[in-house]
Amino acid sequence: MHWYAYHSEKTMGYPYSSVGASGMYLKREPKNLLLGDIIWVIAGGVSTPTHFTLVDCFQHDRAERAPFSGRYSKFEIRVLGSRSLLRSPVRLSRNDEWFADLHARFITKQRFFVSLESEPDKVEGLSRVSGITF
């Protein structure tokens, strides 16, 4: 299964980084997330208007559970992948229909981690812009 994850640099106060290992901190453990699932990470920058970038794509292969320290103390789980499948970040455009819909339905609704099981057009769009195929 594929998942969309969103990292807001404005909200979090720091940019997304996959240095060391790809991963996302989450406030709740998602239902139905399984080892082997693919997680696509989109980040929103601090500029106005906000620019969106596909910053990571990884295969979920392990998890760490709270307690976490410092700025991560409000999170319950960190989902991780051994390496990024993405060669380099990809700037996304709201002119692309699939991303305009993802933006309207997920990002503007503050849905930060969502299954793309019933969203094949989003997976196809992410695959196309990244060059990653499954």
N, C-alpha and C positions, 0 to 999 in steps of 0.2 A: 504494500500500500504506500501511497505517496502522501506527504504532509507538507503544508505551508506553515512557515514560522516567520514572525515579524519581529525585528529588532528596531526600536525607535531610539535613535541617538539622543533626541531631545528628552525623552522620558527617562531613559536609563542614565544619561549623563556621560556616556562613553561610547566610542564606536565599537561595532562588532569586530571580533578578532577570532580567527581560527588557528592562531599560533599555538603549536603544541598538539592540539586535537580539535577537530570540529565539534561543536556542541552548542546547546541552548539550555539556559536555566529556565525552569517553568515553575509557576506557583502551585500547580496541581498536576498530578500524574494523569496523562490523557488515557481515556478508555480506548481500548483496541490498539494501542501502540505496541508493536511487536519488534523483536530483534530482526534485523534485515530490512525493515521499512526504510524508505528514502525520505529524507527531510530536506526541503528546499528553503533556504533562509534569505529573506528579503529585508534589506535595511533601508530606513528612511533617515536622511541626513538632517542637519540643523538649519539648512538654508530655507529661505522663503522665496518662492514656493519650494516645497520639499521635493528633493530628487530621490528617486527610489532605485536601488541597485540590488541585483541578485549577487549576494556576497558569498554564498556557500551552498553546497549540496553534498550531503553525506549519507552513508548507510549506517543506520542506528545499530551499534554493536555492543553497547553497555550503558549502564546508568549509575550515577552516584546519587545518594539520598541525603537529605538534610540530617544534621544541622550543617549549614554553611556559615562562614564567617564574613564579617565586613559588609560590603555593599550587596552581597549575595544572601544575607541572612533571611530575607523575606521569601526565599524560594524553597520549594519542597524537593525538587528533583532536577538533576542535570542529565540530559540525554546526550550521548556522545557517539562519535564515529572516529575510527582510526585515522582517516585522512579525508581531505576534501576531494570530491570528484570534479570540481570546477577548476579550470585552468587559470582563470582570472575573473575578477568581478565584471558584471555586465550591467550597464545602465539600462533601465527599463523605461518604456514610453507609454503614457496613457493613450497614445494614438493607436496602440495595439489593442484590439477589441478584448482579447482574453485578459490582458492586464487591467484595462479600464474596469472590467467587470469584477476582477479580484479586488482591485482597489476600492470600488464602491461597496462591495458586499462584505469584505473582511477588514481591510485597513481602516476605513472610515467608521466601522462599527466596533473597533477595538477588539477584534478577534485575532489573537496573537499566535494561536497554534490550532490549526484546523486540518482535518482529514480531507484529502482531495479525491477520496474514493468515488464520489459521484460528480467529479469535476474533470472529466478527461480533456476538455479543451484547455484547462489551466496547465495540466501536466504536459500536454502537447506543446503549448506555448513556451513553457519553461525549458523543455527539452530542445526545442527549436532554437531559442536565443542562446542557450548555453552550449549547444553541440553535444550534450550528453544524451545518449540513447540507452534504452533498457530492453 
